[in-house]
């Protein structure tokens, strides 16, 4: 039985916008591998079950192609962040078991860390992408291994720092993706002095509102707006429920159908939970 995407604090942080950042220059012998990886990435939704899961074939092809591109151009950041992105998709949307999901996230975090020494010499778009996907995979890894433990070990500080770096370098990347992540961090993480003192519930709503300003029709932005309202602005509950109702009826775009079916399902589940609690 296929695993469904985890519905924790990272939910919808990356769902939706997955268009490619501007292509940076890489070694000629890596271009063919990158092209193969990008073509397979565009087919990542093959085998989707309309419940936020895809077959592993195409994303597996993308991973292997990006690994080949990294080997051919080890000093280029572009194939590295694309590899991290593909491994994240494989973990969250194409893994058949918890063990497989964790194994892919372990590979993703290792790949993200291997890219860090290249950040200083990369273009701003590639550096923003690398920071963003490092934050995503380490956040997802922490979610599976325990958020409190991740906070105590300083992992969430790295996630926060990477999200801030992505915002500074390219705030519109992934249609406000780093702002989505910051909103979720501030809304859901525990604030522990000396460990996560930067957590501030008052920053959660402004962060997701910035993402909405960048991409108001983005389903992930709208979902996190509703969830953030429920988390930090309960007096606006009816507004949040109205957003969830619209998302529950949203028709996923063909090119984003795996991610957006997952968003739609989550909206329906949260809406049902809120209605049940109100009875």
C-alpha positions as CSV (number, residue, x, y, z in Angstrom):
1,X,0.0,0.0,0.0
2,X,1.4,3.4,-0.9
3,X,2.2,5.9,1.8
4,X,0.3,9.2,1.8
5,X,2.3,12.4,2.2
6,X,3.0,13.4,5.8
7,X,0.6,16.1,6.9
8,X,2.8,17.9,9.5
9,X,4.2,21.4,9.7
10,X,5.8,21.2,6.2
11,X,2.5,20.5,4.6
12,X,2.1,22.6,1.4
13,X,5.4,24.4,2.0
14,X,6.6,23.1,-1.4
15,X,3.4,21.9,-2.9
16,X,2.3,23.6,-6.0
17,X,5.0,25.7,-7.6
18,X,7.9,23.6,-8.9
19,X,8.9,25.4,-12.0
20,X,12.6,25.5,-12.8
21,X,14.8,28.4,-11.6
22,X,16.9,30.1,-14.3
23,X,19.5,27.7,-15.6
24,X,23.0,28.4,-14.6
25,X,26.1,27.4,-16.6
26,X,27.4,23.9,-16.0
27,X,30.0,21.8,-17.7
28,X,29.1,20.7,-21.2
29,X,29.2,17.1,-20.4
30,X,26.6,17.6,-17.6
31,X,24.1,19.3,-19.8
32,X,22.8,16.0,-21.3
33,X,22.3,14.5,-17.9
34,X,20.5,17.6,-16.7
35,X,18.2,17.5,-19.7
36,X,17.3,13.9,-19.0
37,X,16.7,14.7,-15.3
38,X,14.5,17.7,-16.2
39,X,12.5,15.7,-18.7
40,X,11.9,12.9,-16.1
41,X,11.0,15.6,-13.5
42,X,8.3,16.9,-15.7
43,X,6.9,13.4,-15.8
44,X,7.0,12.9,-12.0
45,X,3.2,12.7,-11.7
46,X,3.0,9.5,-13.8
47,X,1.0,6.8,-12.0
48,X,-0.6,9.3,-9.6
49,X,-3.5,7.8,-7.6
50,X,-5.4,11.2,-7.1
51,X,-4.5,11.0,-3.5
52,X,-1.1,12.7,-3.5
53,X,1.0,9.8,-4.5
54,X,2.9,9.0,-7.7
55,X,4.6,6.0,-9.1
56,X,8.4,5.9,-8.4
57,X,9.6,5.3,-12.0
58,X,9.9,8.8,-13.4
59,X,11.2,10.5,-10.2
60,X,13.7,7.6,-9.9
61,X,14.9,8.4,-13.5
62,X,15.3,12.1,-12.5
63,X,17.3,11.2,-9.4
64,X,19.7,9.0,-11.4
65,X,20.1,11.7,-14.1
66,X,20.8,14.4,-11.6
67,X,23.3,12.2,-9.8
68,X,25.1,11.8,-13.1
69,X,25.1,15.6,-13.7
70,X,26.6,16.1,-10.2
71,X,29.3,13.6,-11.0
72,X,30.0,15.3,-14.3
73,X,30.0,18.9,-12.8
74,X,30.9,18.5,-9.1
75,X,31.5,22.3,-8.6
76,X,28.1,23.3,-10.1
77,X,25.2,24.0,-7.7
78,X,22.4,23.6,-10.2
79,X,22.4,19.8,-10.5
80,X,22.9,19.5,-6.7
81,X,19.8,21.4,-5.7
82,X,17.8,19.7,-8.4
83,X,18.9,16.4,-7.0
84,X,17.8,17.4,-3.5
85,X,14.4,18.5,-4.8
86,X,13.9,15.2,-6.6
87,X,14.8,13.2,-3.6
88,X,12.3,15.2,-1.5
89,X,9.6,14.5,-4.0
90,X,10.5,10.8,-4.0
91,X,10.3,10.7,-0.2
92,X,7.1,12.6,0.2
93,X,5.1,11.6,-2.9
94,X,6.5,8.3,-4.3
95,X,7.7,6.2,-1.3
96,X,5.9,3.0,-0.5
97,X,6.8,2.7,3.2
98,X,8.1,4.7,6.1
99,X,11.5,3.1,5.8
100,X,11.8,4.1,2.2
101,X,10.6,7.6,2.9
102,X,13.2,8.0,5.6
103,X,16.0,6.5,3.5
104,X,15.2,9.1,0.7
105,X,15.2,11.9,3.2
106,X,18.6,10.7,4.5
107,X,19.9,10.9,1.0
108,X,18.4,14.3,0.5
109,X,19.9,15.8,3.6
110,X,23.3,14.4,2.7
111,X,23.0,15.9,-0.8
112,X,21.9,19.2,0.7
113,X,24.9,19.3,3.0
114,X,27.3,18.3,0.2
115,X,26.1,21.4,-1.7
116,X,26.8,23.9,1.1
117,X,30.5,24.6,0.3
118,X,29.4,25.8,-3.2
119,X,26.9,28.4,-1.9
120,X,29.3,31.3,-1.8
121,X,30.4,31.0,-5.4
122,X,26.9,30.3,-7.0
123,X,24.5,32.6,-8.7
124,X,21.8,34.1,-6.5
125,X,19.0,32.0,-8.1
126,X,20.9,28.8,-7.6
127,X,22.0,29.8,-4.1
128,X,18.4,30.6,-3.2
129,X,17.2,27.3,-4.5
130,X,19.9,25.4,-2.6
131,X,19.1,27.2,0.6
132,X,15.3,26.6,0.1
133,X,15.6,22.9,-0.6
134,X,18.1,22.4,2.2
135,X,15.5,23.9,4.6
136,X,12.7,21.7,3.1
137,X,14.5,18.4,3.4
138,X,16.0,19.1,6.8
139,X,12.5,20.2,8.0
140,X,11.0,17.1,6.6
141,X,13.7,14.9,8.2
142,X,13.0,16.6,11.5
143,X,9.3,16.0,11.2
144,X,9.9,12.3,10.8
145,X,12.4,12.1,13.6
146,X,10.7,14.4,16.1
147,X,10.4,18.2,16.0
148,X,11.2,18.7,19.6
149,X,14.4,16.7,19.3
150,X,15.3,18.6,16.1
151,X,14.9,21.9,18.0
152,X,17.0,20.7,20.8
153,X,19.7,19.5,18.4
154,X,19.8,22.8,16.5
155,X,18.5,21.4,13.3
156,X,15.5,23.8,13.2
157,X,17.9,26.7,13.6
158,X,19.5,25.6,10.3
159,X,16.1,25.3,8.7
160,X,15.2,28.8,9.8
161,X,18.5,30.3,8.6
162,X,18.2,28.6,5.2
163,X,14.7,30.0,4.8
164,X,15.8,33.5,5.7
165,X,18.7,33.2,3.2
166,X,16.4,32.1,0.4
167,X,14.1,35.1,1.1
168,X,17.0,37.5,1.0
169,X,18.4,36.0,-2.2
170,X,15.1,35.4,-4.1
171,X,11.9,36.1,-2.2
172,X,9.7,35.0,-5.2
173,X,11.3,31.6,-5.6
174,X,8.7,28.7,-5.7
175,X,6.0,31.4,-5.6
176,X,7.0,32.6,-2.1
177,X,8.1,29.2,-0.9
178,X,10.5,30.4,1.8
179,X,7.8,32.6,3.2
180,X,5.5,29.6,3.4
181,X,8.1,27.8,5.4
182,X,8.8,30.7,7.7
183,X,5.1,31.0,8.4
184,X,4.9,27.3,9.3
185,X,8.0,27.5,11.5
186,X,6.6,30.4,13.5
187,X,3.1,29.0,13.8
188,X,3.9,25.5,14.9
189,X,7.4,25.1,16.5
190,X,7.9,25.3,20.3
191,X,9.7,28.4,21.5
192,X,12.6,27.3,23.7
193,X,15.0,30.0,25.1
194,X,18.5,29.6,23.8
195,X,17.4,26.9,21.3
196,X,14.6,28.4,19.2
197,X,14.1,31.9,20.7
198,X,13.5,33.2,17.2
199,X,10.1,31.5,17.1
200,X,7.4,34.2,17.1
201,X,3.8,33.5,16.6
202,X,3.3,37.1,15.6
203,X,5.4,36.6,12.5
204,X,3.5,33.7,11.2
205,X,0.6,35.5,9.6
206,X,2.7,38.3,8.0
207,X,5.0,35.7,6.5
208,X,2.2,33.8,4.8
209,X,0.6,37.0,3.7
210,X,3.8,37.9,1.9
211,X,3.6,34.6,0.1
212,X,0.0,35.3,-0.9
213,X,1.0,38.7,-2.2
214,X,3.6,37.0,-4.4
215,X,1.2,34.2,-5.7
216,X,-2.4,34.7,-4.5
217,X,-3.7,31.8,-6.6
218,X,-1.1,29.3,-5.4
219,X,-3.0,26.5,-3.6
220,X,-0.2,26.0,-1.1
221,X,-0.2,29.6,-0.1
222,X,-3.9,29.6,0.3
223,X,-3.9,26.4,2.4
224,X,-1.2,27.7,4.7
225,X,-3.0,31.0,5.0
226,X,-6.0,29.1,6.3
227,X,-4.0,26.9,8.6
228,X,-2.1,29.9,10.0
229,X,-5.4,31.7,10.7
230,X,-6.6,28.7,12.6
231,X,-3.3,28.5,14.5
232,X,-2.7,32.1,15.5
233,X,-5.9,34.1,14.7
234,X,-8.8,32.0,15.9
235,X,-11.1,35.1,15.7
236,X,-10.8,34.7,11.9
237,X,-11.9,31.1,12.0
238,X,-14.8,31.6,9.6
239,X,-12.4,33.2,7.0
240,X,-10.1,30.2,7.4
241,X,-13.0,27.7,6.8
242,X,-14.1,29.6,3.8
243,X,-10.6,29.3,2.3
244,X,-10.6,25.6,3.1
245,X,-14.0,25.1,1.5
246,X,-12.7,26.6,-1.8
247,X,-9.6,24.5,-1.7
248,X,-11.6,21.3,-1.0
249,X,-13.3,21.9,-4.4
250,X,-10.2,23.0,-6.3
251,X,-9.3,21.2,-9.5
252,X,-5.6,20.4,-9.6
253,X,-3.5,21.6,-12.6
254,X,-2.4,18.7,-14.8
255,X,1.3,19.5,-14.4
256,X,1.0,19.8,-10.6
257,X,-1.6,17.1,-10.0
258,X,0.2,15.0,-7.4
259,X,1.1,18.0,-5.2
260,X,-2.3,19.7,-5.6
261,X,-4.4,16.6,-5.0
262,X,-2.5,16.3,-1.7
263,X,-3.4,19.9,-0.9
264,X,-7.0,19.3,-1.8
265,X,-7.1,16.2,0.4
266,X,-5.5,18.0,3.3
267,X,-8.0,20.9,3.0
268,X,-10.9,18.4,3.1
269,X,-9.5,16.6,6.1
270,X,-8.9,19.8,8.1
271,X,-12.3,21.1,7.1
272,X,-14.0,17.9,8.4
273,X,-12.0,18.1,11.6
274,X,-13.0,21.7,12.2
275,X,-16.7,21.0,11.5
276,X,-16.6,17.9,13.8
277,X,-15.1,20.0,16.6
278,X,-17.8,22.6,16.3
279,X,-20.7,20.1,16.8
